[in-house]
Each structure stands twice: as structure tokens, then as C-alpha cells.
Amino acid sequence: MIMENKFLFFFFIFTINFFSQHSNITLNGVIIDSNKNTVPYAAIGILSKAMGTSSNDDGEFFLKLTRENLSDTLTVSSIGYKTFKIKVQDFINQTEKIIVLEEEVVSLGEITLIKPDYYVKKALKNIKNTTLSSLHQLTILYRRFSTENNTPRFLVEHYMHVLDRSLTINEFQEASVLEIRKSVDYRYVKFKQNFHAAEMIAKQNPLRGDFYANDYNWKVTGDSSYDGEEIIIVQGNEKVKPGNWVRLYIGVVTFGIYKLEKSHNNATYIYKKDKEGKLYLSYHNREFKSKEPITPHLKNLLKLKSNTIDLSYRHEAIVLGVEKDWKNINIKSNIKGNQLDMGDYNLPYNEMFWNHLSMPPDSKFYIKNKKELESIFGVPLNIQYKAVNSSKN
């Protein structure tokens, strides 16, 4: 009996210690600079354990950890600022949950005398060395707002795993939708795509296709820095169609591309480093616009002067994590070769999952579109989710 009681006592203490060590802790805060301006899309995380997130466009961040991470170091980096490091426990002990980044002054000097296309060509040549080029899995929260005449009328959110190999390949290897939630579909015109929109993250990225520096006229438009490396910002306008442009943020030492912007679909790609210094996608957005013909009845109903309606898809992809250990990668692809619009995928709605998902605070992009969608009939999104999506038992 004594031995049994000792065993039960030991098991009780062990259980308490185990769960206290593994209990979740939540980090909420805001990242600003010395002038108290918020820092958007900063990378924040524990590099040694591939745990991290990004700040939203108001500099706010949200990160779930466990008590095992209290002695780990948070690393915060963003284009234009010195990299900042702080122990998790020290950040928790702060009265104000604010991280202040110091601007990094750069002086490119003689670098600007070199032709800008030199940096572009070196960056393109070195993509395989500067980016994560081994098989890896990205965990992505993918959002798409469908708009009509600039008003959001339908939202689809997919929690996904994407298998990628390299920026030198023009498409993802595999992709799987794990969780879904949708708003009420208020659209008049049910415009659909015969592919999953997340595939376009790769297929429309110039770095992953037939992108040739000699097809553009390049000029230096600015400078910055990232993680101690000076960055040169160059813009290329197509020689054939000068209205089409691409802007690259290139490290002058590593020739890594930290950010890409392009005129087509007003797209942005932001990259961050893993613990080995390899770059991988952190955030992406774009907007696809089109005009579609409408019936005379719909024209009168919407009080339009034109025989067409302005449509758009507003996309936002937030990378929540990266996994490089093949033993932990398990993707059962349900996208490749599937010609479904992402709004037509159906899975049971897991309210518990969405309520506990660790992701950055809502961006201005999301808040604005969400507010407009809810205002159509005054129905909050959380009510729409329950009404439209079949629940998981």
C-alpha cells in the first residue's frame, strides 16, 4: 500500500510538472520604431525551433508558445531596421508589451554606381543558394474576398499545408486543404476559377518563371537594410510594355531577395529567414480584377450604367509555419489536378479549431473587407460561419 501511494504521489507530481511545462502561453504585443511608428510585416519568432509569426500592417503580433520556451530567444527582424533579440521571459516581464526597433542607417555609396541590373542578375542566379531549396512544408492561412463593384460579398478561408521544393520551380509540389470556413455568399454573379487560388502564389511569382533581367529597364529607387545587410531597391519596367513593372529588394552581400512587388495584380511577396539564413515566403497579397457581362434585369436591379460588372478577388496568404523535417511532413493532396474553385471546397466547420488557431492579429486589409461584408445585412461573420458551414460533430 505504501509503495502504491508513493507511486501515485510520484505520478501526480510528474503529471503536474509535465502539464505545467507544456501549458500554453500567449505573447501579444506591438512592434514600433523610435518615432513610435508601427512596423508592419516584421518577422518575430524563435529561429532555433522554427516557431514564429509576422506582425500585421499595424505592427501587432500574436504568438502561442509553451512554458518550455520561456528561456528561448525571440528574434525580431524587418526591412529597414536592426535585428532585435529578447528572451521570452524578459518580454513577458515587461509592463508594456512593446518592441522598439532601431532604424538601420545605410550608405550605399559606390554601390549605386554599379548598374542596377548587375544586382538583379546576381540575385536571380543565386536564388537556389539564398532561399530554402530543400523539400519543406508551409502552413498557410489563405483568404479570398470576392467583390462586386468594389464591395466584398463573399469570404473563403482555407487552412492549408503546401509542399514546396524551391523558388526555381514554377509551382508547388503538393497542397492540401485541412480546414475551411466561409461567409454567406451575397454575390449576384457567381464567378468561379477552375483551380485553387493558392496555386497562383507560385505560378504568378516572377522569380519562379521565365523572368529575364534583360527584358526590363532597371533603376535604383531606394535603399534599406535587413538583419544587418544593406539592401538596394531596384525597379524594372518592361521594355515592351513600360507600364508593367517589378520592384525587388536585394541584399548587396548575399544577393537574397527579401521582398518583391509587381504591378500585375498589385502583388506583394515578403520573405524571411530561417535559422540557417535561408529565405522563405512569409506573406503575400494580390488582387485580380475583371469585368463580366450581366443581364438587363441585373443591370436594372443594381442600377448600373454599364452592361458589365466590376469583379475582383482580393487574396491574402499568411504563412504560419515551416516544417523541414521529412518525418513530420504528411500531405494528402486534395488540390493538384482538382478543377474546383476554392469557394466550392467543402469540409465540416471546426469552430474549436478556428477559435484556437494561432495567427497574427487581423490586418487592415482583412478588417476593412470584413466590416464591409458584415454591413450588407448587419450579420457578424461568426454568425455567418455557423449558419453556412456544416459543423464537425
C-alpha positions as CSV (number, residue, x, y, z in Angstrom):
1,M,0.0,0.0,0.0
2,I,2.9,2.4,0.9
3,M,4.6,1.6,-2.4
4,E,1.3,2.2,-4.2
5,N,0.8,5.5,-2.5
6,K,4.3,6.6,-3.3
7,F,3.8,5.7,-7.0
8,L,0.5,7.6,-7.1
9,F,2.2,10.6,-5.4
10,F,5.1,10.5,-7.9
11,F,2.7,10.1,-10.9
12,F,0.7,13.1,-9.6
13,I,3.7,15.3,-9.2
14,F,5.1,14.2,-12.6
15,T,1.7,14.9,-14.3
16,I,1.6,18.4,-12.7
17,N,5.2,19.1,-13.9
18,F,4.5,17.8,-17.4
19,F,1.4,19.9,-17.9
20,S,2.9,23.0,-16.3
21,Q,5.9,22.7,-18.6
22,H,3.7,22.2,-21.7
23,S,0.9,24.6,-20.9
24,N,0.4,27.3,-23.5
25,I,1.5,30.9,-23.1
26,T,0.4,33.7,-25.4
27,L,2.5,36.6,-26.5
28,N,0.6,39.7,-27.6
29,G,2.4,43.0,-28.5
30,V,3.2,45.7,-31.0
31,I,6.4,46.5,-32.8
32,I,7.3,50.2,-33.3
33,D,10.3,52.2,-34.3
34,S,12.0,55.0,-32.3
35,N,9.5,57.5,-33.8
36,K,6.6,55.4,-32.5
37,N,5.6,54.4,-36.0
38,T,4.3,50.8,-36.2
39,V,6.4,48.3,-38.1
40,P,4.3,46.1,-40.4
41,Y,5.1,42.6,-41.5
42,A,8.1,42.2,-39.2
43,A,9.2,38.6,-38.6
44,I,9.1,37.5,-35.0
45,G,9.9,34.1,-33.6
46,I,12.3,31.6,-32.1
47,L,14.6,30.8,-35.0
48,S,16.2,27.7,-33.4
49,K,12.8,26.0,-33.2
50,A,11.2,27.2,-36.4
51,M,8.5,28.9,-34.4
52,G,7.3,32.3,-35.4
53,T,4.8,34.7,-36.9
54,S,4.6,38.1,-38.5
55,S,3.2,41.4,-37.4
56,N,0.2,42.7,-39.2
57,D,0.1,46.1,-41.0
58,D,-0.4,47.8,-37.7
59,G,2.7,46.2,-36.2
60,E,0.6,44.0,-33.9
61,F,1.6,40.3,-33.3
62,F,0.2,37.2,-31.6
63,L,2.3,34.1,-30.9
64,K,1.4,31.0,-29.0
65,L,4.3,29.2,-27.2
66,T,4.6,26.9,-24.2
67,R,6.4,27.3,-20.9
68,E,9.3,25.3,-22.3
69,N,10.0,28.4,-24.4
70,L,10.5,30.8,-21.5
71,S,14.3,30.7,-21.8
72,D,14.3,30.9,-25.6
73,T,15.2,34.0,-27.5
74,L,12.7,35.9,-29.6
75,T,14.2,37.4,-32.8
76,V,12.5,40.3,-34.5
77,S,13.6,41.5,-37.9
78,S,12.2,43.8,-40.6
79,I,13.4,45.6,-43.7
80,G,15.0,48.9,-42.6
81,Y,15.7,48.0,-39.0
82,K,18.4,46.4,-36.9
83,T,17.5,42.9,-35.7
84,F,16.2,42.8,-32.2
85,K,16.5,39.9,-29.7
86,I,14.9,39.4,-26.3
87,K,14.3,36.4,-24.0
88,V,10.7,35.2,-24.0
89,Q,10.6,35.5,-20.2
90,D,12.0,39.1,-20.3
91,F,9.3,40.1,-22.8
92,I,6.6,38.7,-20.6
93,N,8.0,40.6,-17.6
94,Q,7.7,43.9,-19.5
95,T,4.9,46.1,-18.3
96,E,4.2,47.4,-21.8
97,K,4.3,44.7,-24.4
98,I,6.1,46.8,-26.9
99,I,9.2,46.0,-29.0
100,V,11.1,49.1,-30.3
101,L,13.2,48.5,-33.4
102,E,16.1,50.8,-34.2
103,E,16.4,52.1,-37.7
104,E,19.5,50.9,-39.5
105,V,21.2,53.7,-41.4
106,V,22.7,52.6,-44.7
107,S,25.1,54.3,-47.0
108,L,25.3,52.5,-50.4
109,G,27.9,55.0,-51.7
110,E,29.8,53.4,-54.5
111,I,27.3,50.6,-54.8
112,T,24.9,52.9,-56.5
113,L,27.5,53.5,-59.2
114,I,27.2,49.9,-60.3
115,K,24.4,49.2,-62.9
116,P,21.3,48.0,-61.1
117,D,20.8,45.1,-63.4
118,Y,24.0,43.6,-62.0
119,Y,22.3,43.0,-58.7
120,V,19.2,41.6,-60.4
121,K,21.2,39.1,-62.4
122,K,23.2,38.1,-59.4
123,A,20.1,37.7,-57.3
124,L,18.4,35.5,-59.9
125,K,21.5,33.4,-60.3
126,N,21.8,32.9,-56.6
127,I,18.1,32.1,-55.8
128,K,18.9,28.4,-55.1
129,N,21.6,29.4,-52.6
130,T,19.7,32.2,-50.8
131,T,16.3,30.6,-50.4
132,L,15.0,27.4,-48.8
133,S,15.7,24.9,-51.6
134,S,15.1,21.6,-49.9
135,L,11.7,19.9,-49.6
136,H,9.6,21.8,-47.0
137,Q,6.0,22.2,-45.8
138,L,4.4,25.6,-45.4
139,T,1.4,26.1,-43.2
140,I,-0.7,28.8,-44.8
141,L,-3.9,30.7,-43.8
142,Y,-5.3,31.6,-47.2
143,R,-8.1,34.2,-47.5
144,R,-10.1,35.3,-50.5
145,F,-12.7,38.1,-50.6
146,S,-14.9,38.2,-53.7
147,T,-16.1,41.7,-54.6
148,E,-18.7,43.2,-56.9
149,N,-18.4,46.9,-57.7
150,N,-15.7,47.1,-55.1
151,T,-17.9,45.7,-52.3
152,P,-16.9,42.4,-50.6
153,R,-19.7,39.9,-50.9
154,F,-18.1,36.5,-50.1
155,L,-15.2,35.3,-48.0
156,V,-13.5,31.9,-48.0
157,E,-10.7,31.0,-45.6
158,H,-8.6,27.8,-46.0
159,Y,-6.1,26.5,-43.5
160,M,-3.6,24.6,-45.7
161,H,-0.4,22.6,-46.0
162,V,1.7,23.3,-49.1
163,L,4.7,21.2,-50.1
164,D,7.4,23.2,-51.8
165,R,10.8,22.5,-53.0
166,S,12.4,25.6,-54.4
167,L,11.8,29.1,-55.9
168,T,13.4,27.7,-59.1
169,I,10.3,25.6,-59.7
170,N,7.2,27.4,-61.0
171,E,4.6,25.5,-58.9
172,F,4.1,23.9,-55.5
173,Q,4.7,20.2,-55.4
174,E,1.5,19.3,-53.4
175,A,-1.1,21.1,-51.5
176,S,-3.9,20.1,-49.0
177,V,-6.8,22.0,-47.5
178,L,-7.3,20.9,-43.9
179,E,-9.8,23.4,-42.5
180,I,-12.4,25.7,-44.1
181,R,-14.8,28.4,-43.2
182,K,-17.0,30.6,-45.4
183,S,-19.2,33.6,-45.1
184,V,-22.7,33.8,-46.6
185,D,-22.4,34.2,-50.4
186,Y,-24.0,37.5,-51.2
187,R,-22.8,37.7,-54.8
188,Y,-25.0,38.3,-57.7
189,V,-22.5,37.0,-60.2
190,K,-21.1,33.6,-59.2
191,F,-17.7,34.0,-60.9
192,K,-15.5,30.9,-60.4
193,Q,-12.0,29.8,-61.1
194,N,-11.2,26.3,-62.3
195,F,-8.2,26.0,-60.0
196,H,-7.4,26.6,-56.3
197,A,-6.3,30.2,-56.0
198,A,-3.3,29.3,-53.7
199,E,-1.6,27.7,-56.7
200,M,-1.2,31.2,-58.1
201,I,1.1,32.2,-55.3
202,A,3.8,30.1,-57.1
203,K,2.7,30.3,-60.7
204,Q,2.4,34.1,-60.8
205,N,5.6,34.8,-58.9
206,P,8.1,36.2,-61.5
207,L,11.1,34.6,-59.7
208,R,9.6,31.1,-60.4
209,G,9.0,31.6,-64.1
210,D,10.7,32.9,-67.2
211,F,12.0,36.1,-65.7
212,Y,14.9,37.7,-67.6
213,A,16.6,40.9,-66.3
214,N,17.4,42.0,-69.9
215,D,13.6,42.3,-70.6
216,Y,13.5,45.3,-68.3
217,N,14.9,48.8,-67.9
218,W,16.2,48.9,-64.3
219,K,16.7,51.9,-62.0
220,V,17.6,52.3,-58.3
221,T,14.5,53.6,-56.3
222,G,15.9,53.4,-52.8
223,D,17.9,51.6,-50.1
224,S,17.2,49.9,-46.8
225,S,18.6,47.0,-44.7
226,Y,17.6,43.6,-43.2
227,D,19.3,41.8,-40.4
228,G,22.5,43.8,-40.8
229,E,22.7,43.6,-44.5
230,E,22.3,46.6,-46.8
231,I,19.5,46.4,-49.3
232,I,19.3,48.1,-52.7
233,I,15.7,48.6,-54.0
234,V,15.5,48.4,-57.8
235,Q,12.6,48.7,-60.2
236,G,12.4,47.2,-63.6
237,N,9.9,48.4,-66.3
238,E,9.3,46.1,-69.2
239,K,10.9,47.3,-72.4
240,V,7.9,46.2,-74.5
241,K,5.2,47.4,-72.0
242,P,6.8,50.1,-69.7
243,G,3.6,50.2,-67.6
244,N,4.4,46.8,-66.3
245,W,7.0,46.8,-63.6
246,V,8.6,44.7,-60.9
247,R,10.3,46.0,-57.8
248,L,13.0,44.0,-55.9
249,Y,14.6,44.4,-52.5
250,I,18.0,42.8,-52.9
251,G,20.8,42.3,-50.3
252,V,24.0,43.7,-51.6
253,V,26.1,41.0,-49.9
254,T,24.1,37.8,-50.2
255,F,22.0,38.9,-53.2
256,G,19.0,37.5,-51.4
257,I,15.6,38.9,-52.5
258,Y,13.7,40.0,-49.3
259,K,10.7,41.5,-51.0
260,L,9.1,41.6,-54.4
261,E,6.3,43.9,-55.6
262,K,4.8,43.9,-59.1
263,S,2.2,45.9,-61.0
264,H,0.3,42.8,-62.3
265,N,-2.5,42.2,-59.8
266,N,-0.8,44.7,-57.4
267,A,1.0,41.7,-55.8
268,T,3.4,41.6,-52.9
269,Y,5.7,38.8,-51.7
270,I,7.6,39.2,-48.4
271,Y,10.3,36.7,-47.4
272,K,12.0,36.0,-44.0
273,K,15.0,33.9,-42.8
274,D,15.1,30.6,-41.1
275,K,17.8,29.8,-38.6
276,E,20.2,28.9,-41.3
277,G,19.6,32.2,-43.0
278,K,17.6,30.8,-45.9
279,L,14.7,32.9,-47.2
280,Y,11.1,31.5,-47.4
281,L,7.7,33.1,-48.0
282,S,6.2,34.9,-45.1
283,Y,3.3,37.0,-46.5
284,H,1.6,37.5,-49.9
285,N,-1.3,39.5,-51.2
286,R,-2.7,40.4,-54.6
287,E,-6.0,41.5,-56.3
288,F,-7.3,40.0,-59.5
289,K,-9.8,42.3,-61.3
290,S,-12.1,41.5,-64.2
291,K,-15.3,42.7,-65.9
292,E,-18.2,40.3,-66.5
293,P,-21.3,40.8,-68.7
294,I,-24.7,41.0,-66.8
295,T,-28.3,40.6,-67.8
296,P,-30.6,43.6,-68.3
297,H,-32.5,42.6,-65.2
298,L,-29.4,42.6,-63.0
299,K,-28.3,45.9,-64.6
300,N,-31.6,47.5,-63.5
301,L,-31.5,45.9,-60.1
302,L,-28.0,47.2,-59.4
303,K,-28.7,50.5,-61.1
304,L,-25.6,50.2,-63.3
305,K,-25.0,52.2,-66.4
306,S,-22.7,49.6,-68.0
307,N,-23.6,46.2,-69.4
308,T,-20.7,44.7,-67.3
309,I,-20.0,44.5,-63.6
310,D,-16.6,45.0,-61.9
311,L,-15.4,41.9,-60.1
312,S,-12.3,41.2,-58.1
313,Y,-10.7,38.5,-55.9
314,R,-8.7,40.0,-53.1
315,H,-6.2,37.4,-51.9
316,E,-4.1,37.3,-48.7
317,A,-1.8,34.4,-47.7
318,I,-0.2,34.3,-44.2
319,V,2.5,31.7,-43.7
320,L,2.0,30.4,-40.1
321,G,4.9,28.0,-40.1
322,V,7.5,26.0,-42.0
323,E,8.5,22.3,-41.5
324,K,11.7,20.9,-42.9
325,D,11.9,17.5,-41.3
326,W,10.5,15.0,-43.7
327,K,9.4,12.8,-40.8
328,N,6.9,15.5,-39.7
329,I,5.6,16.2,-43.2
330,N,2.4,14.5,-44.2
331,I,0.4,16.0,-47.1
332,K,-2.6,14.2,-48.6
333,S,-3.0,16.4,-51.6
334,N,-6.6,17.3,-52.5
335,I,-5.9,20.3,-54.8
336,K,-3.5,19.2,-57.5
337,G,-5.4,18.4,-60.7
338,N,-8.7,19.4,-59.0
339,Q,-10.5,22.0,-61.1
340,L,-12.6,23.3,-58.2
341,D,-12.9,27.0,-57.3
342,M,-11.7,27.4,-53.7
343,G,-15.3,28.5,-52.8
344,D,-16.6,25.1,-53.8
345,Y,-14.4,23.1,-51.4
346,N,-16.4,21.7,-48.5
347,L,-15.3,20.4,-45.1
348,P,-17.1,20.3,-41.8
349,Y,-16.7,23.6,-39.9
350,N,-14.5,23.1,-36.9
351,E,-15.3,26.1,-34.7
352,M,-13.0,24.9,-31.9
353,F,-10.0,24.8,-34.3
354,W,-10.6,28.4,-35.6
355,N,-11.1,29.8,-32.1
356,H,-7.7,28.4,-31.0
357,L,-5.7,28.9,-34.2
358,S,-2.5,31.0,-33.5
359,M,-2.2,33.7,-36.2
360,P,-1.3,37.3,-36.4
361,P,-3.9,40.0,-35.4
362,D,-6.2,40.9,-38.3
363,S,-4.6,43.1,-40.9
364,K,-6.2,46.4,-42.2
365,F,-6.9,44.5,-45.4
366,Y,-8.9,41.9,-43.5
367,I,-10.7,44.3,-41.1
368,K,-11.8,46.6,-43.9
369,N,-13.2,43.8,-46.1
370,K,-14.8,42.1,-43.1
371,K,-16.5,45.2,-42.0
372,E,-18.0,45.8,-45.5
373,L,-19.1,42.2,-45.8
374,E,-20.8,42.3,-42.4
375,S,-22.6,45.6,-43.2
376,I,-24.5,44.2,-46.1
377,F,-27.2,42.8,-43.8
378,G,-25.7,43.5,-40.5
379,V,-24.7,39.9,-39.7
380,P,-21.4,39.3,-37.9
381,L,-19.0,36.9,-39.5
382,N,-19.1,34.4,-36.6
383,I,-22.8,34.1,-37.0
384,Q,-22.4,33.6,-40.8
385,Y,-19.9,30.9,-40.2
386,K,-22.3,28.9,-38.1
387,A,-25.2,29.4,-40.5
388,V,-23.4,28.5,-43.7
389,N,-20.9,25.8,-42.7
390,S,-21.9,22.3,-41.5
391,S,-20.4,21.7,-38.1
392,K,-18.0,19.0,-37.2
393,N,-19.5,16.6,-34.7
